[in-house]
Amino acid sequence: MSSFLIGAACFVLAATALGLLRILRGPGDADRMMAAQLLGTGGVATLLLLAAAVQSPAIVDVALLLALLAAFASVAFVNSASHSQVKASPAMDPP
Amino acid sequence: MTAVPYIFTVIAISAGAFFFLAGTVGLLRFPDTLTRLHALTKADNLGLGLIVFGLLPLVEWPFGAFKLISVWLLLQLSGSIVAQLIANFVRREEAHE
């Protein structure tokens, strides 16, 4: 059973790593942030599978922390990007 | 007798991994930002949900299972909030152009 779980973890990790190509290609900031969001979810799934495979429940705590940090990262991105959006629109006509 | 939860686990985890692959392919292949967001949320919700569902018979019953479910609920909540925020951001960006 544990070899199946490790195989599934490797598969999910490979799929997530493939999704990181979107960070390279862009084109917008939102696309890059969505790839990072996919990395967060895929990382959590990989960690949960590994925790069951090696029978070590502490890894579930790491997954919980990664889920929390991924959520904060995306919210911080939208917050700061909206601020720069608001600032960018009056800056179109120079003083 | 003991093989039944294993079969369930194998099926659910394989389906979850398939949805992760589908999310990645959608993120790479779809033409614009909002359709990519759609593919990403499918991977988030169905992929992780099915993997957590498949792992439930393997963990110790009361606390391990509740912890797995709470990880899934946290990601469900944050994923839906982040999807709304990113879609709103993309729409305002398009309105600016």
N, CA and C atoms of all chains as a GROMACS GRO file, in nm:
protein
  576
    1MET      N    1   0.083  -0.120   0.000
    1MET     CA    2   0.000   0.000   0.000
    1MET      C    3   0.086   0.125   0.000
    2SER      N    4   0.195   0.121   0.080
    2SER     CA    5   0.273   0.245   0.094
    2SER      C    6   0.347   0.276  -0.036
    3SER      N    7   0.383   0.173  -0.115
    3SER     CA    8   0.450   0.204  -0.242
    3SER      C    9   0.352   0.270  -0.339
    4PHE      N   10   0.223   0.227  -0.334
    4PHE     CA   11   0.123   0.296  -0.417
    4PHE      C   12   0.109   0.442  -0.375
    5LEU      N   13   0.108   0.466  -0.242
    5LEU     CA   14   0.092   0.604  -0.194
    5LEU      C   15   0.211   0.690  -0.236
    6ILE      N   16   0.333   0.632  -0.227
    6ILE     CA   17   0.451   0.711  -0.267
    6ILE      C   18   0.447   0.738  -0.417
    7GLY      N   19   0.402   0.639  -0.495
    7GLY     CA   20   0.389   0.661  -0.639
    7GLY      C   21   0.289   0.771  -0.670
    8ALA      N   22   0.174   0.771  -0.599
    8ALA     CA   23   0.074   0.876  -0.620
    8ALA      C   24   0.130   1.012  -0.581
    9ALA      N   25   0.209   1.016  -0.471
    9ALA     CA   26   0.268   1.143  -0.428
    9ALA      C   27   0.363   1.196  -0.535
   10CYS      N   28   0.445   1.107  -0.592
   10CYS     CA   29   0.538   1.150  -0.698
   10CYS      C   30   0.461   1.200  -0.820
   11PHE      N   31   0.350   1.132  -0.853
   11PHE     CA   32   0.271   1.174  -0.970
   11PHE      C   33   0.212   1.313  -0.949
   12VAL      N   34   0.154   1.336  -0.831
   12VAL     CA   35   0.094   1.467  -0.804
   12VAL      C   36   0.202   1.575  -0.802
   13LEU      N   37   0.319   1.541  -0.745
   13LEU     CA   38   0.428   1.638  -0.742
   13LEU      C   39   0.475   1.672  -0.883
   14ALA      N   40   0.483   1.570  -0.970
   14ALA     CA   41   0.526   1.595  -1.108
   14ALA      C   42   0.424   1.682  -1.181
   15ALA      N   43   0.295   1.654  -1.161
   15ALA     CA   44   0.190   1.734  -1.226
   15ALA      C   45   0.198   1.878  -1.179
   16THR      N   46   0.220   1.898  -1.048
   16THR     CA   47   0.230   2.034  -0.993
   16THR      C   48   0.352   2.106  -1.049
   17ALA      N   49   0.465   2.034  -1.058
   17ALA     CA   50   0.587   2.096  -1.110
   17ALA      C   51   0.570   2.137  -1.256
   18LEU      N   52   0.495   2.055  -1.330
   18LEU     CA   53   0.466   2.091  -1.470
   18LEU      C   54   0.385   2.221  -1.475
   19GLY      N   55   0.294   2.238  -1.379
   19GLY     CA   56   0.213   2.359  -1.376
   19GLY      C   57   0.296   2.484  -1.352
   20LEU      N   58   0.416   2.468  -1.297
   20LEU     CA   59   0.500   2.586  -1.271
   20LEU      C   60   0.551   2.648  -1.400
   21LEU      N   61   0.539   2.577  -1.514
   21LEU     CA   62   0.576   2.638  -1.642
   21LEU      C   63   0.495   2.765  -1.668
   22ARG      N   64   0.374   2.770  -1.609
   22ARG     CA   65   0.288   2.887  -1.627
   22ARG      C   66   0.352   3.011  -1.564
   23ILE      N   67   0.431   2.992  -1.458
   23ILE     CA   68   0.502   3.107  -1.398
   23ILE      C   69   0.602   3.162  -1.497
   24LEU      N   70   0.668   3.071  -1.571
   24LEU     CA   71   0.766   3.113  -1.671
   24LEU      C   72   0.700   3.188  -1.785
   25ARG      N   73   0.582   3.138  -1.829
   25ARG     CA   74   0.522   3.193  -1.951
   25ARG      C   75   0.436   3.315  -1.927
   26GLY      N   76   0.387   3.331  -1.805
   26GLY     CA   77   0.301   3.446  -1.776
   26GLY      C   78   0.162   3.428  -1.834
   27PRO      N   79   0.102   3.523  -1.907
   27PRO     CA   80   0.157   3.656  -1.934
   27PRO      C   81   0.130   3.756  -1.821
   28GLY      N   82   0.024   3.738  -1.745
   28GLY     CA   83  -0.008   3.838  -1.643
   28GLY      C   84   0.039   3.794  -1.505
   29ASP      N   85   0.030   3.888  -1.409
   29ASP     CA   86   0.066   3.853  -1.272
   29ASP      C   87  -0.032   3.752  -1.213
   30ALA      N   88  -0.161   3.766  -1.252
   30ALA     CA   89  -0.263   3.677  -1.196
   30ALA      C   90  -0.238   3.532  -1.238
   31ASP      N   91  -0.190   3.510  -1.361
   31ASP     CA   92  -0.160   3.374  -1.406
   31ASP      C   93  -0.047   3.314  -1.323
   32ARG      N   94   0.054   3.396  -1.296
   32ARG     CA   95   0.167   3.346  -1.216
   32ARG      C   96   0.120   3.310  -1.076
   33MET      N   97   0.031   3.395  -1.022
   33MET     CA   98  -0.016   3.368  -0.886
   33MET      C   99  -0.101   3.242  -0.880
   34MET      N  100  -0.174   3.215  -0.990
   34MET     CA  101  -0.255   3.092  -0.991
   34MET      C  102  -0.167   2.969  -0.994
   35ALA      N  103  -0.052   2.976  -1.063
   35ALA     CA  104   0.041   2.863  -1.061
   35ALA      C  105   0.096   2.842  -0.920
   36ALA      N  106   0.122   2.952  -0.849
   36ALA     CA  107   0.169   2.938  -0.711
   36ALA      C  108   0.061   2.878  -0.622
   37GLN      N  109  -0.065   2.914  -0.650
   37GLN     CA  110  -0.177   2.856  -0.574
   37GLN      C  111  -0.186   2.705  -0.599
   38LEU      N  112  -0.165   2.665  -0.727
   38LEU     CA  113  -0.165   2.522  -0.760
   38LEU      C  114  -0.050   2.451  -0.688
   39LEU      N  115   0.064   2.520  -0.676
   39LEU     CA  116   0.177   2.462  -0.604
   39LEU      C  117   0.140   2.438  -0.457
   40GLY      N  118   0.066   2.533  -0.398
   40GLY     CA  119   0.023   2.515  -0.260
   40GLY      C  120  -0.067   2.394  -0.244
   41THR      N  121  -0.169   2.383  -0.331
   41THR     CA  122  -0.262   2.270  -0.319
   41THR      C  123  -0.192   2.137  -0.348
   42GLY      N  124  -0.110   2.136  -0.455
   42GLY     CA  125  -0.040   2.012  -0.489
   42GLY      C  126   0.059   1.972  -0.381
   43GLY      N  127   0.124   2.071  -0.319
   43GLY     CA  128   0.214   2.041  -0.209
   43GLY      C  129   0.141   1.980  -0.092
   44VAL      N  130   0.023   2.034  -0.060
   44VAL     CA  131  -0.056   1.978   0.050
   44VAL      C  132  -0.095   1.834   0.018
   45ALA      N  133  -0.140   1.808  -0.106
   45ALA     CA  134  -0.180   1.671  -0.142
   45ALA      C  135  -0.062   1.576  -0.134
   46THR      N  136   0.056   1.621  -0.182
   46THR     CA  137   0.176   1.537  -0.175
   46THR      C  138   0.213   1.505  -0.030
   47LEU      N  139   0.208   1.608   0.055
   47LEU     CA  140   0.245   1.585   0.195
   47LEU      C  141   0.148   1.491   0.264
   48LEU      N  142   0.017   1.504   0.233
   48LEU     CA  143  -0.080   1.413   0.296
   48LEU      C  144  -0.055   1.269   0.252
   49LEU      N  145  -0.025   1.250   0.121
   49LEU     CA  146   0.002   1.114   0.072
   49LEU      C  147   0.128   1.058   0.138
   50LEU      N  148   0.232   1.143   0.153
   50LEU     CA  149   0.355   1.096   0.216
   50LEU      C  150   0.331   1.061   0.362
   51ALA      N  151   0.250   1.143   0.431
   51ALA     CA  152   0.223   1.117   0.572
   51ALA      C  153   0.159   0.980   0.590
   52ALA      N  154   0.066   0.944   0.498
   52ALA     CA  155   0.005   0.812   0.508
   52ALA      C  156   0.102   0.703   0.467
   53ALA      N  157   0.194   0.734   0.373
   53ALA     CA  158   0.285   0.630   0.323
   53ALA      C  159   0.389   0.592   0.427
   54VAL      N  160   0.447   0.691   0.495
   54VAL     CA  161   0.552   0.658   0.593
   54VAL      C  162   0.497   0.652   0.735
   55GLN      N  163   0.364   0.658   0.750
   55GLN     CA  164   0.299   0.643   0.880
   55GLN      C  165   0.350   0.745   0.982
   56SER      N  166   0.368   0.870   0.937
   56SER     CA  167   0.417   0.969   1.031
   56SER      C  168   0.319   1.086   1.032
   57PRO      N  169   0.231   1.091   1.133
   57PRO     CA  170   0.123   1.192   1.134
   57PRO      C  171   0.173   1.334   1.146
   58ALA      N  172   0.302   1.354   1.182
   58ALA     CA  173   0.351   1.492   1.197
   58ALA      C  174   0.352   1.564   1.064
   59ILE      N  175   0.364   1.489   0.953
   59ILE     CA  176   0.370   1.555   0.822
   59ILE      C  177   0.238   1.624   0.790
   60VAL      N  178   0.128   1.575   0.851
   60VAL     CA  179  -0.002   1.640   0.829
   60VAL      C  180   0.002   1.784   0.882
   61ASP      N  181   0.077   1.805   0.992
   61ASP     CA  182   0.089   1.942   1.044
   61ASP      C  183   0.160   2.033   0.945
   62VAL      N  184   0.264   1.977   0.878
   62VAL     CA  185   0.334   2.056   0.777
   62VAL      C  186   0.238   2.093   0.663
   63ALA      N  187   0.152   1.996   0.626
   63ALA     CA  188   0.055   2.022   0.519
   63ALA      C  189  -0.042   2.133   0.561
   64LEU      N  190  -0.084   2.130   0.687
   64LEU     CA  191  -0.176   2.233   0.738
   64LEU      C  192  -0.111   2.371   0.729
   65LEU      N  193   0.019   2.377   0.766
   65LEU     CA  194   0.092   2.504   0.761
   65LEU      C  195   0.106   2.553   0.617
   66LEU      N  196   0.135   2.460   0.526
   66LEU     CA  197   0.149   2.499   0.385
   66LEU      C  198   0.018   2.553   0.330
   67ALA      N  199  -0.094   2.491   0.370
   67ALA     CA  200  -0.225   2.539   0.325
   67ALA      C  201  -0.249   2.681   0.373
   68LEU      N  202  -0.214   2.705   0.501
   68LEU     CA  203  -0.232   2.839   0.558
   68LEU      C  204  -0.146   2.941   0.484
   69LEU      N  205  -0.019   2.907   0.458
   69LEU     CA  206   0.072   3.002   0.394
   69LEU      C  207   0.031   3.028   0.249
   70ALA      N  208  -0.019   2.926   0.179
   70ALA     CA  209  -0.063   2.947   0.041
   70ALA      C  210  -0.179   3.046   0.037
   71ALA      N  211  -0.272   3.031   0.133
   71ALA     CA  212  -0.386   3.123   0.138
   71ALA      C  213  -0.338   3.265   0.164
   72PHE      N  214  -0.244   3.282   0.260
   72PHE     CA  215  -0.194   3.416   0.290
   72PHE      C  216  -0.121   3.477   0.172
   73ALA      N  217  -0.042   3.393   0.100
   73ALA     CA  218   0.034   3.445  -0.014
   73ALA      C  219  -0.059   3.501  -0.120
   74SER      N  220  -0.167   3.427  -0.151
   74SER     CA  221  -0.256   3.475  -0.257
   74SER      C  222  -0.329   3.602  -0.213
   75VAL      N  223  -0.374   3.606  -0.088
   75VAL     CA  224  -0.446   3.725  -0.041
   75VAL      C  225  -0.352   3.846  -0.040
   76ALA      N  226  -0.225   3.825   0.000
   76ALA     CA  227  -0.129   3.935   0.000
   76ALA      C  228  -0.102   3.984  -0.141
   77PHE      N  229  -0.095   3.891  -0.237
   77PHE     CA  230  -0.074   3.932  -0.377
   77PHE      C  231  -0.188   4.020  -0.426
   78VAL      N  232  -0.314   3.974  -0.405
   78VAL     CA  233  -0.428   4.051  -0.455
   78VAL      C  234  -0.434   4.188  -0.387
   79ASN      N  235  -0.401   4.191  -0.257
   79ASN     CA  236  -0.404   4.316  -0.182
   79ASN      C  237  -0.302   4.415  -0.238
   80SER      N  238  -0.177   4.372  -0.253
   80SER     CA  239  -0.074   4.466  -0.299
   80SER      C  240  -0.094   4.502  -0.445
   81ALA      N  241  -0.139   4.406  -0.527
   81ALA     CA  242  -0.160   4.437  -0.668
   81ALA      C  243  -0.275   4.536  -0.685
   82SER      N  244  -0.380   4.525  -0.602
   82SER     CA  245  -0.490   4.621  -0.613
   82SER      C  246  -0.445   4.760  -0.572
   83HIS      N  247  -0.356   4.768  -0.471
   83HIS     CA  248  -0.305   4.899  -0.431
   83HIS      C  249  -0.229   4.964  -0.545
   84SER      N  250  -0.143   4.885  -0.612
   84SER     CA  251  -0.065   4.943  -0.722
   84SER      C  252  -0.156   4.978  -0.839
   85GLN      N  253  -0.267   4.902  -0.854
   85GLN     CA  254  -0.364   4.933  -0.959
   85GLN      C  255  -0.427   5.071  -0.934
   86VAL      N  256  -0.466   5.093  -0.808
   86VAL     CA  257  -0.530   5.221  -0.773
   86VAL      C  258  -0.433   5.336  -0.793
   87LYS      N  259  -0.305   5.311  -0.756
   87LYS     CA  260  -0.205   5.416  -0.771
   87LYS      C  261  -0.172   5.441  -0.917
   88ALA      N  262  -0.178   5.331  -0.998
   88ALA     CA  263  -0.132   5.344  -1.136
   88ALA      C  264  -0.228   5.428  -1.221
   89SER      N  265  -0.359   5.427  -1.186
   89SER     CA  266  -0.451   5.495  -1.276
   89SER      C  267  -0.441   5.648  -1.273
   90PRO      N  268  -0.424   5.718  -1.156
   90PRO     CA  269  -0.406   5.863  -1.166
   90PRO      C  270  -0.267   5.899  -1.217
   91ALA      N  271  -0.169   5.806  -1.206
   91ALA     CA  272  -0.033   5.837  -1.248
   91ALA      C  273  -0.019   5.842  -1.399
   92MET      N  274  -0.130   5.812  -1.470
   92MET     CA  275  -0.122   5.813  -1.616
   92MET      C  276  -0.090   5.953  -1.669
   93ASP      N  277  -0.148   6.059  -1.604
   93ASP     CA  278  -0.113   6.194  -1.646
   93ASP      C  279  -0.010   6.249  -1.547
   94PRO      N  280   0.111   6.277  -1.593
   94PRO     CA  281   0.216   6.320  -1.501
   94PRO      C  282   0.190   6.459  -1.446
   95PRO      N  283   0.227   6.485  -1.321
   95PRO     CA  284   0.199   6.615  -1.258
   95PRO      C  285   0.286   6.727  -1.314
   96MET      N  286  -1.156  -0.939   0.319
   96MET     CA  287  -1.227  -0.849   0.410
   96MET      C  288  -1.152  -0.717   0.424
   97THR      N  289  -1.018  -0.729   0.445
   97THR     CA  290  -0.942  -0.606   0.462
   97THR      C  291  -0.910  -0.541   0.329
   98ALA      N  292  -0.938  -0.609   0.218
   98ALA     CA  293  -0.901  -0.553   0.088
   98ALA      C  294  -0.998  -0.444   0.044
   99VAL      N  295  -1.119  -0.442   0.103
   99VAL     CA  296  -1.222  -0.350   0.053
   99VAL      C  297  -1.182  -0.203   0.072
  100PRO      N  298  -1.136  -0.160   0.194
  100PRO     CA  299  -1.093  -0.020   0.204
  100PRO      C  300  -0.975   0.013   0.115
  101TYR      N  301  -0.887  -0.087   0.089
  101TYR     CA  302  -0.773  -0.061   0.002
  101TYR      C  303  -0.818  -0.032  -0.140
  102ILE      N  304  -0.915  -0.111  -0.188
  102ILE     CA  305  -0.965  -0.087  -0.324
  102ILE      C  306  -1.025   0.053  -0.334
  103PHE      N  307  -1.104   0.088  -0.231
  103PHE     CA  308  -1.164   0.222  -0.226
  103PHE      C  309  -1.056   0.330  -0.229
  104THR      N  310  -0.950   0.309  -0.147
  104THR     CA  311  -0.841   0.407  -0.140
  104THR      C  312  -0.773   0.423  -0.276
  105VAL      N  313  -0.744   0.308  -0.340
  105VAL     CA  314  -0.674   0.314  -0.468
  105VAL      C  315  -0.758   0.389  -0.571
  106ILE      N  316  -0.889   0.360  -0.574
  106ILE     CA  317  -0.974   0.426  -0.674
  106ILE      C  318  -0.981   0.576  -0.646
  107ALA      N  319  -1.006   0.614  -0.519
  107ALA     CA  320  -1.023   0.756  -0.489
  107ALA      C  321  -0.894   0.833  -0.512
  108ILE      N  322  -0.779   0.777  -0.474
  108ILE     CA  323  -0.654   0.851  -0.490
  108ILE      C  324  -0.617   0.860  -0.637
  109SER      N  325  -0.644   0.755  -0.715
  109SER     CA  326  -0.616   0.764  -0.858
  109SER      C  327  -0.701   0.872  -0.923
  110ALA      N  328  -0.829   0.880  -0.885
  110ALA     CA  329  -0.916   0.983  -0.941
  110ALA      C  330  -0.867   1.122  -0.901
  111GLY      N  331  -0.823   1.138  -0.775
  111GLY     CA  332  -0.771   1.266  -0.730
  111GLY      C  333  -0.648   1.307  -0.807
  112ALA      N  334  -0.554   1.211  -0.828
  112ALA     CA  335  -0.433   1.241  -0.903
  112ALA      C  336  -0.466   1.278  -1.047
  113PHE      N  337  -0.568   1.210  -1.104
  113PHE     CA  338  -0.611   1.245  -1.239
  113PHE      C  339  -0.661   1.389  -1.246
  114PHE      N  340  -0.736   1.432  -1.143
  114PHE     CA  341  -0.787   1.569  -1.144
  114PHE      C  342  -0.674   1.670  -1.128
  115PHE      N  343  -0.568   1.632  -1.053
  115PHE     CA  344  -0.453   1.722  -1.045
  115PHE      C  345  -0.388   1.737  -1.182
  116LEU      N  346  -0.374   1.625  -1.253
  116LEU     CA  347  -0.316   1.632  -1.388
  116LEU      C  348  -0.404   1.718  -1.478
  117ALA      N  349  -0.537   1.700  -1.466
  117ALA     CA  350  -0.629   1.779  -1.549
  117ALA      C  351  -0.616   1.927  -1.517
  118GLY      N  352  -0.600   1.960  -1.388
  118GLY     CA  353  -0.583   2.100  -1.350
  118GLY      C  354  -0.456   2.160  -1.409
  119THR      N  355  -0.347   2.081  -1.407
  119THR     CA  356  -0.221   2.131  -1.463
  119THR      C  357  -0.233   2.152  -1.613
  120VAL      N  358  -0.292   2.053  -1.682
  120VAL     CA  359  -0.307   2.065  -1.827
  120VAL      C  360  -0.394   2.186  -1.860
  121GLY      N  361  -0.502   2.205  -1.782
  121GLY     CA  362  -0.588   2.320  -1.806
  121GLY      C  363  -0.515   2.451  -1.783
  122LEU      N  364  -0.434   2.455  -1.676
  122LEU     CA  365  -0.359   2.577  -1.646
  122LEU      C  366  -0.261   2.609  -1.759
  123LEU      N  367  -0.207   2.506  -1.822
  123LEU     CA  368  -0.109   2.530  -1.928
  123LEU      C  369  -0.174   2.556  -2.063
  124ARG      N  370  -0.291   2.496  -2.090
  124ARG     CA  371  -0.343   2.496  -2.225
  124ARG      C  372  -0.456   2.595  -2.250
  125PHE      N  373  -0.530   2.634  -2.145
  125PHE     CA  374  -0.647   2.718  -2.168
  125PHE      C  375  -0.605   2.858  -2.214
  126PRO      N  376  -0.691   2.923  -2.296
  126PRO     CA  377  -0.646   3.045  -2.364
  126PRO      C  378  -0.640   3.171  -2.277
  127ASP      N  379  -0.730   3.192  -2.182
  127ASP     CA  380  -0.720   3.319  -2.108
  127ASP      C  381  -0.731   3.296  -1.957
  128THR      N  382  -0.714   3.406  -1.882
  128THR     CA  383  -0.692   3.394  -1.739
  128THR      C  384  -0.812   3.333  -1.666
  129LEU      N  385  -0.932   3.374  -1.705
  129LEU     CA  386  -1.049   3.327  -1.628
  129LEU      C  387  -1.073   3.178  -1.652
  130THR      N  388  -1.049   3.127  -1.774
  130THR     CA  389  -1.066   2.983  -1.795
  130THR      C  390  -0.958   2.904  -1.721
  131ARG      N  391  -0.838   2.964  -1.711
  131ARG     CA  392  -0.733   2.897  -1.633
  131ARG      C  393  -0.771   2.890  -1.486
  132LEU      N  394  -0.835   2.996  -1.438
  132LEU     CA  395  -0.880   2.996  -1.298
  132LEU      C  396  -0.982   2.884  -1.276
  133HIS      N  397  -1.068   2.864  -1.375
  133HIS     CA  398  -1.167   2.756  -1.367
  133HIS      C  399  -1.097   2.621  -1.355
  134ALA      N  400  -0.994   2.598  -1.438
  134ALA     CA  401  -0.922   2.470  -1.432
  134ALA      C  402  -0.854   2.453  -1.297
  135LEU      N  403  -0.797   2.563  -1.246
  135LEU     CA  404  -0.726   2.555  -1.118
  135LEU      C  405  -0.819   2.519  -1.004
  136THR      N  406  -0.939   2.577  -1.001
  136THR     CA  407  -1.028   2.547  -0.889
  136THR      C  408  -1.079   2.403  -0.896
  137LYS      N  409  -1.092   2.349  -1.020
  137LYS     CA  410  -1.128   2.207  -1.029
  137LYS      C  411  -1.023   2.121  -0.962
  138ALA      N  412  -0.894   2.149  -0.992
  138ALA     CA  413  -0.786   2.070  -0.931
  138ALA      C  414  -0.788   2.086  -0.780
  139ASP      N  415  -0.807   2.209  -0.734
  139ASP     CA  416  -0.809   2.235  -0.590
  139ASP      C  417  -0.915   2.153  -0.521
  140ASN      N  418  -1.039   2.166  -0.570
  140ASN     CA  419  -1.150   2.108  -0.495
  140ASN      C  420  -1.160   1.958  -0.513
  141LEU      N  421  -1.172   1.914  -0.639
  141LEU     CA  422  -1.194   1.771  -0.662
  141LEU      C  423  -1.068   1.688  -0.636
  142GLY      N  424  -0.952   1.736  -0.684
  142GLY     CA  425  -0.830   1.658  -0.667
  142GLY      C  426  -0.798   1.635  -0.521
  143LEU      N  427  -0.788   1.745  -0.446
  143LEU     CA  428  -0.753   1.730  -0.304
  143LEU      C  429  -0.864   1.660  -0.227
  144GLY      N  430  -0.989   1.691  -0.261
  144GLY     CA  431  -1.101   1.628  -0.191
  144GLY      C  432  -1.099   1.477  -0.208
  145LEU      N  433  -1.076   1.430  -0.330
  145LEU     CA  434  -1.074   1.285  -0.353
  145LEU      C  435  -0.955   1.220  -0.285
  146ILE      N  436  -0.839   1.288  -0.284
  146ILE     CA  437  -0.723   1.229  -0.217
  146ILE      C  438  -0.747   1.217  -0.067
  147VAL      N  439  -0.802   1.324  -0.006
  147VAL     CA  440  -0.833   1.318   0.137
  147VAL      C  441  -0.935   1.208   0.166
  148PHE      N  442  -1.035   1.198   0.080
  148PHE     CA  443  -1.139   1.096   0.093
  148PHE      C  444  -1.078   0.955   0.088
  149GLY      N  445  -0.981   0.936  -0.003
  149GLY     CA  446  -0.919   0.805  -0.015
  149GLY      C  447  -0.828   0.774   0.102
  150LEU      N  448  -0.769   0.878   0.164
  150LEU     CA  449  -0.678   0.852   0.276
  150LEU      C  450  -0.751   0.824   0.406
  151LEU      N  451  -0.879   0.861   0.413
  151LEU     CA  452  -0.952   0.850   0.541
  151LEU      C  453  -0.950   0.709   0.601
  152PRO      N  454  -0.965   0.598   0.524
  152PRO     CA  455  -0.962   0.466   0.589
  152PRO      C  456  -0.825   0.429   0.645
  153LEU      N  457  -0.718   0.500   0.602
  153LEU     CA  458  -0.583   0.458   0.643
  153LEU      C  459  -0.540   0.520   0.775
  154VAL      N  460  -0.599   0.636   0.813
  154VAL     CA  461  -0.550   0.704   0.933
  154VAL      C  462  -0.628   0.654   1.054
  155GLU      N  463  -0.574   0.684   1.174
  155GLU     CA  464  -0.642   0.641   1.296
  155GLU      C  465  -0.771   0.719   1.313
  156TRP      N  466  -0.874   0.653   1.367
  156TRP     CA  467  -1.008   0.706   1.346
  156TRP      C  468  -1.036   0.845   1.402
  157PRO      N  469  -1.035   0.874   1.533
  157PRO     CA  470  -1.099   1.003   1.561
  157PRO      C  471  -1.016   1.124   1.517
  158PHE      N  472  -0.890   1.133   1.565
  158PHE     CA  473  -0.820   1.261   1.547
  158PHE      C  474  -0.751   1.273   1.412
  159GLY      N  475  -0.688   1.165   1.367
  159GLY     CA  476  -0.623   1.172   1.236
  159GLY      C  477  -0.720   1.206   1.126
  160ALA      N  478  -0.839   1.146   1.131
  160ALA     CA  479  -0.940   1.171   1.027
  160ALA      C  480  -0.991   1.315   1.035
  161PHE      N  481  -1.014   1.364   1.158
  161PHE     CA  482  -1.063   1.501   1.170
  161PHE      C  483  -0.960   1.601   1.121
  162LYS      N  484  -0.831   1.568   1.145
  162LYS     CA  485  -0.725   1.659   1.100
  162LYS      C  486  -0.721   1.664   0.947
  163LEU      N  487  -0.732   1.547   0.884
  163LEU     CA  488  -0.734   1.545   0.737
  163LEU      C  489  -0.851   1.626   0.684
  164ILE      N  490  -0.968   1.607   0.746
  164ILE     CA  491  -1.086   1.679   0.699
  164ILE      C  492  -1.069   1.828   0.722
  165SER      N  493  -1.002   1.866   0.832
  165SER     CA  494  -0.985   2.010   0.857
  165SER      C  495  -0.887   2.072   0.758
  166VAL      N  496  -0.782   1.995   0.718
  166VAL     CA  497  -0.693   2.046   0.612
  166VAL      C  498  -0.773   2.072   0.485
  167TRP      N  499  -0.860   1.975   0.451
  167TRP     CA  500  -0.939   1.988   0.329
  167TRP      C  501  -1.035   2.107   0.338
  168LEU      N  502  -1.099   2.124   0.455
  168LEU     CA  503  -1.193   2.235   0.471
  168LEU      C  504  -1.122   2.369   0.463
  169LEU      N  505  -1.002   2.377   0.522
  169LEU     CA  506  -0.926   2.502   0.518
  169LEU      C  507  -0.892   2.538   0.373
  170LEU      N  508  -0.847   2.437   0.295
  170LEU     CA  509  -0.812   2.466   0.157
  170LEU      C  510  -0.936   2.499   0.075
  171GLN      N  511  -1.048   2.434   0.106
  171GLN     CA  512  -1.172   2.464   0.036
  171GLN      C  513  -1.212   2.610   0.057
  172LEU      N  514  -1.204   2.652   0.185
  172LEU     CA  515  -1.241   2.790   0.219
  172LEU      C  516  -1.146   2.889   0.152
  173SER      N  517  -1.015   2.866   0.170
  173SER     CA  518  -0.919   2.963   0.115
  173SER      C  519  -0.921   2.960  -0.037
  174GLY      N  520  -0.940   2.841  -0.096
  174GLY     CA  521  -0.943   2.833  -0.241
  174GLY      C  522  -1.059   2.911  -0.300
  175SER      N  523  -1.177   2.901  -0.236
  175SER     CA  524  -1.291   2.974  -0.292
  175SER      C  525  -1.273   3.124  -0.275
  176ILE      N  526  -1.217   3.166  -0.160
  176ILE     CA  527  -1.197   3.310  -0.139
  176ILE      C  528  -1.094   3.364  -0.238
  177VAL      N  529  -0.983   3.289  -0.256
  177VAL     CA  530  -0.877   3.335  -0.346
  177VAL      C  531  -0.926   3.339  -0.490
  178ALA      N  532  -1.011   3.241  -0.529
  178ALA     CA  533  -1.064   3.242  -0.666
  178ALA      C  534  -1.147   3.367  -0.690
  179GLN      N  535  -1.232   3.403  -0.591
  179GLN     CA  536  -1.313   3.525  -0.606
  179GLN      C  537  -1.223   3.649  -0.617
  180LEU      N  538  -1.119   3.655  -0.530
  180LEU     CA  539  -1.033   3.773  -0.530
  180LEU      C  540  -0.957   3.787  -0.661
  181ILE      N  541  -0.903   3.674  -0.712
  181ILE     CA  542  -0.825   3.682  -0.836
  181ILE      C  543  -0.916   3.718  -0.953
  182ALA      N  544  -1.038   3.660  -0.957
  182ALA     CA  545  -1.130   3.692  -1.066
  182ALA      C  546  -1.167   3.840  -1.064
  183ASN      N  547  -1.189   3.894  -0.943
  183ASN     CA  548  -1.221   4.035  -0.929
  183ASN      C  549  -1.105   4.122  -0.976
  184PHE      N  550  -0.983   4.082  -0.938
  184PHE     CA  551  -0.862   4.155  -0.980
  184PHE      C  552  -0.848   4.155  -1.131
  185VAL      N  553  -0.869   4.037  -1.194
  185VAL     CA  554  -0.855   4.028  -1.339
  185VAL      C  555  -0.959   4.114  -1.409
  186ARG      N  556  -1.082   4.117  -1.355
  186ARG     CA  557  -1.186   4.196  -1.418
  186ARG      C  558  -1.156   4.345  -1.411
  187ARG      N  559  -1.105   4.390  -1.295
  187ARG     CA  560  -1.071   4.532  -1.283
  187ARG      C  561  -0.954   4.568  -1.374
  188GLU      N  562  -0.859   4.472  -1.387
  188GLU     CA  563  -0.744   4.497  -1.474
  188GLU      C  564  -0.790   4.512  -1.619
  189GLU      N  565  -0.887   4.428  -1.659
  189GLU     CA  566  -0.938   4.438  -1.795
  189GLU      C  567  -1.014   4.568  -1.816
  190ALA      N  568  -1.084   4.615  -1.711
  190ALA     CA  569  -1.158   4.740  -1.724
  190ALA      C  570  -1.064   4.859  -1.736
  191HIS      N  571  -0.943   4.848  -1.676
  191HIS     CA  572  -0.847   4.958  -1.684
  191HIS      C  573  -0.791   4.975  -1.824
  192GLU      N  574  -0.778   4.863  -1.896
  192GLU     CA  575  -0.711   4.871  -2.027
  192GLU      C  576  -0.800   4.935  -2.133
   0.00000   0.00000   0.00000
